[in-house]
Amino acid sequence: MAAMPSTMVLMLSSALLLPTWTPTPVPAVSGGSSLDAVSAVSTKDAWAVGIAAVSS
């Protein structure tokens, strides 16, 4: 794969991650907020791994 400028990678990853970091209203009773936090972290880690693979 062609080497991409890091700024381009950062802009692309920011655009892809934006929906992930948008807070979703969840009833606190259901404990959904902690599930959202876990899912956001695992999604972020998956993107980080993918971006590292692309940029290496």
N, C-alpha and C positions, 0 to 999 in steps of 0.2 A: 504494500500500500504506500502511496506517496506520502512523504512526511508533510504534515500540516503545521502551519505556524501555531504556536501554543495559544496565542490570543484567539485564533479561530476555534480551537478545541474548547477553550474556556467559554466562549460565547455560545457555541453549540451545546455544550453540556449545561450551561445555565438555562438555555431555552428548553432543553429537555427536562431539566429538574424542576423548573418553575411549577408545573402542576403538582408535583410530588410535595412541595413545601407549602402549598396553599392549605391553610387550616380548614378542616372539615368540621362543621358543627356536629357534635356527637353528644347524646345525653350522658351526663356524667355517671348516672346510675348504672349504665350498662358496662362501665369500665372500658368503653370504646376508646377513650383517649390514650390509654396505655397501649392498646393494640395498634392504634394509629402511629404512635411513636415508634414501636418496634418495626412496623411495616415501612415507615419512612426511613429508618436507619438501614434496614436491609436493602431497600430500593437504592438508597444512596451508595451503599457498598457495592451493589451490583454495577451501578453506573461507573463508579470509580475504577473497578476492575476492568470494565469494558473500555473505558477511556484510556487507561494505562496500556491495555493490549493494542489499541489503535495507534497510540502515539509512540509506542516502542518500535 
